[in-house]
Amino acid sequence: MSENYQRLLDSTIEHLKWLKATGRQFVVLQSQTLKDLQAPPPLPRVQFRPEQPSQGEQPTAEKPKLAATTGEPVAARITAGGGPDRTEAIAEIQARAKACLKCPNLVQSRKNVVFGVGDVNAELMFVGEAPGADEDTQGEPFVGAAGQLLTKIIKAMGLSRESVYIANILKCRPDTPGQTSGNRKPTVDEMKTCLPYLLEQIDVIKPKVIVALGATAVEGLLGKTEGITRLRGNFKSFRDTPLMPTFHPAYLLRNQAMSEKRKVWEDMLQVMEKLNLPINDKQRGYFLNA
């Protein structure tokens, strides 16, 4: 049985279990669908005809294709000798994330899988909590009001949104049954289920510094729940990468005090120093008149 077929079958079973748990008693299926689920499609017959190199020509190894995975994480297959490059590797992870059906409640309510955006060679990576309504609609992280503030922070650092990488712990917007607006915190199980996609992104991009935006992002990455106020401002280590916990931009939208803005900016100054980015006097003086 192929890996893709097994993944499809497992996802179908999980979805049926969820339907049963929500009270659904009947599911309409076409006969062809049942036939497809009963047995995997036959593998195509392939005939190998070894080609003889012409006289004086040396045979060359074919570049491995992404579809022919070895079962190991895609990041482990990035090599200088012909493995997938970072763009291809991220595209492979994104394709799997978009087809993910592991959380049936999120699958049912989502509009888009919000994977990540930015430079796959970025030295700086921002990790947030989960998509909101705007992100779910547009399929891109941090595009709402909090995202616009994050973009301003990035620009104040002398960088651009396109030169960093932005992602979330959760790739789907947490569902809010019975609510017409608002968001909810991802559950621990949802974060554990989705975290492997983010870990693969980090392993492929290999940022020099990660910024965890908000308490939920810190909890998802470090498992720490003692509060972002106590954790922010001090570098932690995550998979041998310096990680700076700081307030989520949404917090700064709710609390406009200059003193709180200065705290976040001091965290960013530490990040800039870690990355050896130039810092001028104007940047050092932001929000000092608190």
GUTI-601330 format. One line per 10 residues: for each residue x, y negated, z of C-alpha. Coordinates in pm, whole numbers. Each point is the difference from the previous one (the first is absolute). Last residue first. Layout:
N
X/Y/Z ~ ...
This chain:
290
770/-5673/2775 ~ 228/-238/-186 ~ 230/286/-101 ~ -245/123/-267 ~ 271/23/-273 ~ 339/-130/116 ~ 217/294/-108 ~ -146/-25/-350 ~ 84/-368/-26 ~ 351/65/127
69/250/-277 ~ 0/379/20 ~ 178/204/-268 ~ -98/369/-4 ~ 241/244/164 ~ -275/265/19 ~ 27/23/379 ~ 9/-381/17 ~ -319/-20/-206 ~ -170/251/227
104/-196/308 ~ -141/-314/-161 ~ -320/191/-71 ~ -43/82/370 ~ 59/-366/84 ~ -271/-84/-253 ~ -247/230/169 ~ 68/-161/336 ~ -14/-349/-153 ~ -350/68/-136
-107/95/351 ~ 141/-322/148 ~ -161/-208/-274 ~ -341/118/118 ~ -232/100/-286 ~ -128/317/166 ~ -259/176/-216 ~ 191/-50/-324 ~ 323/82/183 ~ -151/332/109
-95/77/-360 ~ 368/-40/-91 ~ 74/308/215 ~ 237/-73/287 ~ 352/139/-12 ~ 186/330/28 ~ 343/-5/-167 ~ 128/335/-126 ~ 368/76/-65 ~ 28/317/-212
145/327/132 ~ -336/175/-41 ~ -158/-283/203 ~ 223/-193/236 ~ -138/-287/208 ~ 92/-367/-27 ~ -132/-231/269 ~ -223/-300/-64 ~ -327/180/43 ~ -37/291/241
-150/-168/307 ~ -257/-205/-192 ~ -62/294/-235 ~ -143/210/280 ~ 102/313/189 ~ -126/229/-278 ~ 318/144/-147 ~ -32/288/-248 ~ 284/-152/-199 ~ -146/-23/-351
-375/21/57 ~ 17/-179/334 ~ 211/-280/-146 ~ -241/-38/-291 ~ -290/-6/244 ~ 164/-263/220 ~ 57/-253/-276 ~ 213/-39/-308 ~ 292/242/7 ~ 296/-158/-179
243/249/-155 ~ 366/-82/-69 ~ 263/145/-236 ~ -270/150/-219 ~ 52/355/-133 ~ -256/-24/-281 ~ -35/377/-38 ~ 9/95/370 ~ -231/-290/88 ~ -255/99/-264
22/363/114 ~ -67/-108/358 ~ -297/-204/-119 ~ -155/302/-174 ~ 69/218/305 ~ -190/-250/222 ~ -343/70/-149 ~ -107/296/211 ~ 168/-125/318 ~ -162/-340/-44
-345/151/-52 ~ 46/226/304 ~ 100/-295/220 ~ -308/-191/-112 ~ 31/-306/-220 ~ -107/-327/166 ~ -329/-142/-124 ~ -87/-268/-251 ~ -271/-260/-44 ~ -299/-25/-228
-328/171/-90 ~ 21/242/289 ~ -212/314/39 ~ 293/230/-71 ~ 335/-184/1 ~ 244/208/-206 ~ 371/-55/52 ~ 139/-144/-325 ~ 216/257/-174 ~ 379/11/-23
57/4/375 ~ 339/-92/152 ~ 19/-293/-240 ~ 231/-123/-275 ~ 198/-302/-114 ~ 336/8/-181 ~ 219/-308/-40 ~ 121/-185/-310 ~ -344/-45/-160 ~ -143/-173/305
282/-250/-24 ~ 296/-79/220 ~ 143/-317/154 ~ -124/92/347 ~ -268/-269/-35 ~ -120/190/-309 ~ -49/316/205 ~ -193/-194/265 ~ -220/-157/-268 ~ -73/347/-146
-93/123/347 ~ -246/-289/30 ~ -161/98/-330 ~ -19/359/122 ~ -179/-103/317 ~ -258/-189/-210 ~ -49/292/-237 ~ 259/147/-240 ~ 198/204/253 ~ 11/339/-173
-117/48/-360 ~ -295/201/-134 ~ -205/-314/-73 ~ -324/105/171 ~ 161/198/281 ~ 247/-283/58 ~ -280/-255/28 ~ -199/223/239 ~ 294/78/224 ~ 285/240/-68
180/165/292 ~ 256/-81/270 ~ 294/-185/-147 ~ 351/91/-110 ~ 239/-260/-145 ~ 312/121/-179 ~ 326/-190/-51 ~ 296/119/-208 ~ -221/47/-303 ~ 96/248/-272
-360/114/-57 ~ -92/-368/-34 ~ -356/-83/95 ~ -337/159/61 ~ -150/281/203 ~ -260/277/-13 ~ -344/-150/47 ~ -225/290/-107 ~ -299/-174/-149 ~ -375/-35/55
-7/194/325 ~ -316/122/174 ~ -20/367/-99 ~ 375/58/2 ~ 25/-156/345 ~ -258/238/147 ~ 155/294/-186 ~ 349/-57/149 ~ 227/246/-183 ~ -130/-85/-348
325/-139/-148 ~ 2/-58/-377 ~ 123/-359/34 ~ 265/111/249 ~ 130/269/-236 ~ 33/-248/-287 ~ 167/-251/231 ~ 262/256/105 ~ 82/71/-365 ~ 13/-370/-87
236/-61/294 ~ 231/271/-134 ~ -10/-134/-354 ~ 88/-351/115 ~ 268/131/235 ~ 175/207/-266 ~ -86/364/-54 ~ 296/240/-7 ~ 272/-35/-264 ~ 338/16/167
-16/-301/227 ~ -257/180/205 ~ -354/-61/116 ~ -128/348/82 ~ 6/-46/377 ~ -232/-299/-34 ~ -259/222/-174 ~ -35/213/310 ~ 82/368/-64 ~ -239/232/-180
219/24/-308 ~ -213/-222/-218 ~ -48/66/-369 ~ -234/-292/-63 ~ 284/-245/54 ~ 197/135/-296 ~ 359/113/38 ~ 241/-158/-252 ~ 112/267/-242 ~ 356/120/41
224/-63/-295 ~ 153/253/-240 ~ 333/-113/-147 ~ 12/-64/-374 ~ 311/103/-195 ~ -197/235/-224 ~ -371/-49/51 ~ -148/107/327 ~ -197/323/-14 ~ -359/-41/99
-154/240/242 ~ -350/92/-105 ~ -219/26/306 ~ -358/97/-55 ~ -258/-151/231 ~ -337/148/70 ~ -225/-253/166 ~ -103/73/357 ~ -354/118/40 ~ -237/-233/183
-36/79/368 ~ -286/230/100 ~ -328/-42/180 ~ 21/-379/8 ~ -16/-37/-378 ~ -291/242/-24 ~ -190/-193/266 ~ 53/-325/-189 ~ -122/164/-321 ~ -324/101/170
-80/-357/99 ~ -7/-85/366 ~ -274/-157/212 ~ 79/-2/370 ~ -255/97/264 ~ -13/-25/378 ~ 157/-340/68 ~ -11/-71/373 ~ 315/-209/43 ~ 198/305/116
-104/192/-312 ~ 123/-279/-226 ~ 329/-6/193 ~ 46/373/-42 ~ -71/-36/-373 ~ 268/-271/-26 ~ 254/217/182 ~ -74/292/-234 ~ 40/-218/-307 ~ 329/-140/129
134/351/57 ~ -105/110/-349 ~ 158/-302/-167 ~ 324/51/193 ~ 0/370/-91 ~ -51/-88/-367 ~ 285/-251/8 ~ 234/250/169 ~ -75/268/-259 ~ -144/336/102
